[in-house]
Amino acid sequence: MTSPAAGASRTLTAWCREATPPRAATGWAGTFLPDAEAWIPPAPVLPRLTEAERRIALETGTGLDGLRLLSPPPERPYLGNGSWEGLFAELGTRLPGEYVRLMDEYGAGISIDGDYLGWLTEGRDPDTWPLIVWPRHADQGPPLDGGLIDTLLDWQRGTLVTPGFAALDEDDDPVEFADFRPWDDRAYW
């Protein structure tokens, strides 16, 4: 004797057979999607970096050269319509040289999580100002140990550990996550 559950299963199976007569695979899809075509998988994407470049980007590269491998700069960095000299006059001070070099190369941008890097303006020489992070989701911590470019390089490599600052997950590939999204003249400042 069969159980009621087995009978219900057979009944459902029989109903499905009766309600949906057999059709060719393409004919069935065409019933609902008359313009449907066979799916073709996309071509494989080649790695952005060779193994040698990847090793440099993640382990040995320094400064702007290392950063360029992880996050290529835009073709035309956006700096607005002013000049550095005009900005320095308006601020009443020059800015750290490392910042000026980075902006000349990349232009303006923003972090993925809305965190900000900046300087404690201690002393007269901007090149000696300590770098700090203003994390969006935590209190500001002590000054960071490195300069701006090396800090960005460490962050994009996934090796910068600072409370509140966005970090890569253990399984994330730094080369795939490293990115720079520049602002342009349409951006809201």
Beta strands, then each sheet from edge to edge (+ up, - down):
strand 1: 116-119
strand 2: 131-134
sheet 1: 1+ 2-
end
